[in-house]
Amino acid sequence: MLCKSLALELIPFHIRVNTVSPGTCETPMMHRMAAQYGCIKDEFSGAFPIGRLAQPREVAGAVVFLASDRGSHMVGADLAVDGGATVGPTSRSPALKWASL
């Protein structure tokens, strides 16, 4: 809601406000966290309909698009770069496996 409110306030000044909502991204920090908690990359990947984690360049591509002339008509939008997580869980989702026990 903050994005939409800011977008409405700032568009008269030709300032576009949008947001990017990334899913779990494969980064060195994610690998350290997985090692610390004993998680496996495949467990993370199974939670997303696309079946894999996002790469940093994929999230960066969404940001570049919004900042470019190609995204010039987008105002107050939230771009979900989450591998389908906002669509819903898959049968591979760890949460669904635990729920069925």
Secondary structure, DSSP 8 states (H G I E B T S, - for coil): -HHHHHHHHHGGGT----EEEE--B--HHHHHHHHHHT--HHHHHTTSTTSS-B-HHHHHHHHHHHHSGGGTT--S-EEEESTTTTT---TT-HHHHHHT-
